[in-house]
């Protein structure tokens, strides 16, 4: 299994480290040709407008959008979640438009308003997940096809899944808890084509 991590800006090193701890090949992705042999992709936390600009400069924006629509599993954390969303409610910016949610940037305030919280995670075991929120966005207006995975105590949505797309507002890469990374690897594993010869075809991924 090869799960790439977009490595233009942000917390890509931390994601790569956790994937390697799970014995997964995790190449840093900076060029379009490096996408070709991936089974999944992580878009890390960082600064969403900077990441968007670099994705376009390096020619990655449209290939990532196309491959996601053809069945490549993608997980966006914090800034990555913003880029996956259909739209941003409080800022004018282009997104990949892949996930049927609206997000709000910096929903809790600036860097000094960062916080940590224990989350009850749906589809996981009973142990809370200790989440780190840094200039975090939140999910607004999910459609019926979006599964809500985690909320803050006040009901604010901070993690969700839509088919092969996973998004969270916090930074799992800043903890030693591997459950969210393992959950994404399960999504990737179930998306793999039965025939290995079909692996090179992005449309060969099974959408479940």
C-alpha positions as CSV (number, residue, x, y, z in Angstrom):
1,X,0.0,0.0,0.0
2,X,1.3,3.4,-1.0
3,X,-0.3,6.4,0.7
4,X,1.3,9.7,-0.4
5,X,1.3,12.9,1.7
6,X,1.1,16.2,-0.1
7,X,4.5,17.8,0.9
8,X,4.3,21.4,-0.4
9,X,3.7,23.0,3.0
10,X,2.4,22.2,6.4
11,X,2.6,19.1,8.7
12,X,3.5,16.5,6.0
13,X,6.5,15.1,8.0
14,X,4.3,14.2,10.9
15,X,1.9,12.3,8.8
16,X,4.7,10.4,7.0
17,X,6.1,9.4,10.4
18,X,2.8,8.0,11.6
19,X,2.2,6.1,8.4
20,X,5.7,4.6,8.5
21,X,4.9,3.5,12.1
22,X,2.0,1.6,10.6
23,X,4.4,0.0,8.0
24,X,2.9,1.9,5.1
25,X,5.0,3.3,2.3
26,X,4.4,7.0,2.5
27,X,6.1,9.1,-0.2
28,X,6.1,12.9,-0.1
29,X,4.2,14.2,-3.1
30,X,5.4,17.4,-4.8
31,X,4.9,16.7,-8.5
32,X,2.0,15.3,-10.6
33,X,3.9,12.2,-11.8
34,X,4.3,11.2,-8.2
35,X,0.6,10.7,-7.9
36,X,0.5,7.9,-10.4
37,X,1.2,4.9,-8.2
38,X,-0.7,6.0,-5.1
39,X,-3.5,4.0,-3.4
40,X,-4.4,7.0,-1.2
41,X,-3.4,10.6,-0.5
42,X,-3.3,12.8,2.6
43,X,-3.6,16.6,2.4
44,X,-2.1,17.8,5.7
45,X,-2.7,20.7,7.9
46,X,-1.0,24.0,7.1
47,X,-2.1,27.3,5.6
48,X,-4.9,26.6,3.1
49,X,-4.4,29.6,0.8
50,X,-0.7,28.9,0.5
51,X,-1.3,25.3,-0.1
52,X,-3.8,26.1,-2.8
53,X,-1.4,28.4,-4.5
54,X,1.4,25.8,-4.4
55,X,-0.8,23.1,-5.7
56,X,-1.7,25.2,-8.7
57,X,2.0,26.3,-9.3
58,X,3.2,22.6,-9.2
59,X,0.4,21.4,-11.4
60,X,-1.2,19.2,-8.8
61,X,-4.6,20.8,-8.4
62,X,-6.5,19.3,-11.4
63,X,-4.8,15.9,-11.2
64,X,-5.8,15.5,-7.6
65,X,-9.3,16.5,-8.3
66,X,-9.6,14.1,-11.3
67,X,-8.1,11.2,-9.4
68,X,-10.4,11.7,-6.4
69,X,-13.4,11.7,-8.8
70,X,-12.0,8.5,-10.3
71,X,-11.9,6.8,-6.9
72,X,-8.6,7.7,-5.1
73,X,-9.2,7.9,-1.3
74,X,-8.2,11.3,0.1
75,X,-7.9,12.4,3.7
76,X,-7.7,16.1,4.5
77,X,-6.7,17.4,8.0
78,X,-7.4,21.0,9.0
79,X,-6.2,23.0,5.9
80,X,-6.7,19.8,3.9
81,X,-10.3,19.6,5.0
82,X,-10.8,23.2,3.7
83,X,-9.4,22.2,0.4
84,X,-11.6,19.1,0.1
85,X,-14.8,21.1,0.8
86,X,-17.5,22.2,-1.6
87,X,-17.1,25.8,-0.4
88,X,-15.8,28.1,2.4
89,X,-18.5,30.1,4.2
90,X,-16.4,33.0,5.5
91,X,-13.6,33.4,2.9
92,X,-13.5,33.7,-0.9
93,X,-11.3,30.9,-2.2
94,X,-11.2,28.1,-4.6
95,X,-11.4,24.5,-3.3
96,X,-11.2,21.1,-4.8
97,X,-14.9,20.9,-4.4
98,X,-14.9,17.1,-3.7
99,X,-16.8,16.8,-0.4
100,X,-20.4,17.9,0.0
101,X,-19.8,20.1,3.0
102,X,-19.3,23.8,3.6
103,X,-16.5,24.8,6.0
104,X,-15.7,27.8,8.0
105,X,-12.0,28.8,8.3
106,X,-10.4,29.7,11.6
107,X,-13.7,29.0,13.3
108,X,-12.3,29.2,16.8
109,X,-10.1,32.2,16.4
110,X,-6.3,32.8,15.9
111,X,-3.3,30.7,16.9
112,X,-3.6,31.8,20.6
113,X,-7.1,30.2,20.6
114,X,-5.8,26.8,19.9
115,X,-7.0,24.0,22.2
116,X,-7.3,20.3,22.8
117,X,-10.4,18.2,23.4
118,X,-11.3,14.5,23.9
119,X,-13.7,13.4,21.2
120,X,-16.2,10.6,21.1
121,X,-15.5,9.1,17.6
122,X,-18.3,7.3,15.8
123,X,-17.3,4.0,14.1
124,X,-14.3,3.6,16.5
125,X,-13.8,2.0,19.9
126,X,-15.0,3.5,23.1
127,X,-11.8,5.4,24.0
128,X,-12.0,9.1,23.3
129,X,-9.6,10.6,20.8
130,X,-7.5,13.4,22.1
131,X,-7.6,16.0,19.4
132,X,-5.4,19.0,18.8
133,X,-7.1,22.1,17.2
134,X,-4.9,24.8,15.8
135,X,-6.6,27.7,13.9
136,X,-9.1,25.0,13.1
137,X,-12.0,25.1,10.6
138,X,-15.4,23.4,11.3
139,X,-17.8,21.6,9.0
140,X,-21.1,23.3,8.1
141,X,-24.1,22.2,6.1
142,X,-23.2,18.5,5.4
143,X,-25.5,16.8,2.9
144,X,-27.3,13.5,3.6
145,X,-24.5,11.5,2.0
146,X,-21.9,12.7,4.6
147,X,-21.3,10.6,7.7
148,X,-20.5,12.6,10.8
149,X,-17.7,10.9,12.7
150,X,-17.0,13.4,15.6
151,X,-18.5,16.5,17.2
152,X,-17.4,18.8,20.0
153,X,-19.7,18.8,23.1
154,X,-21.6,21.7,21.7
155,X,-22.5,19.7,18.6
156,X,-19.9,21.4,16.3
157,X,-18.9,18.9,13.5
158,X,-15.2,18.3,13.4
159,X,-14.8,15.0,11.4
160,X,-16.7,13.5,8.6
161,X,-16.6,10.9,5.8
162,X,-18.1,10.8,2.4
163,X,-17.5,7.5,0.6
164,X,-13.7,7.6,0.0
165,X,-13.1,11.1,1.3
166,X,-12.2,11.7,5.0
167,X,-11.9,15.1,6.6
168,X,-11.1,16.3,10.1
169,X,-10.7,19.8,11.6
170,X,-8.0,18.8,14.0
171,X,-4.4,17.4,13.8
172,X,-4.2,13.6,14.4
173,X,-0.6,13.8,13.2
174,X,0.3,15.7,16.4
175,X,-0.6,12.8,18.7
176,X,0.6,9.3,19.2
177,X,-2.9,7.9,18.6
178,X,-2.8,5.9,15.3
179,X,-6.6,5.2,15.1
180,X,-7.5,7.9,12.6
181,X,-4.6,6.9,10.4
182,X,-5.6,3.3,10.7
183,X,-9.2,4.2,9.9
184,X,-8.0,5.9,6.7
185,X,-5.9,2.9,5.7
186,X,-9.0,0.7,6.1
187,X,-10.8,3.0,3.6
188,X,-7.8,2.8,1.2
189,X,-7.6,-1.0,1.6
190,X,-11.3,-1.5,0.8
191,X,-11.0,0.7,-2.3
192,X,-8.2,-1.3,-3.9
193,X,-9.1,-3.1,-7.1
194,X,-9.4,-6.9,-7.0
195,X,-7.2,-7.2,-10.1
196,X,-3.7,-5.9,-9.5
197,X,-3.4,-5.1,-13.2
198,X,-6.1,-2.4,-12.7
199,X,-4.1,-0.6,-10.0
200,X,-2.6,1.9,-12.5
201,X,-6.2,3.0,-13.6
202,X,-7.6,5.5,-11.1
203,X,-11.1,4.5,-12.2
204,X,-10.2,0.9,-11.1
205,X,-10.7,1.9,-7.4
206,X,-14.0,0.6,-6.0
207,X,-16.2,3.3,-4.6
208,X,-18.0,2.0,-1.6
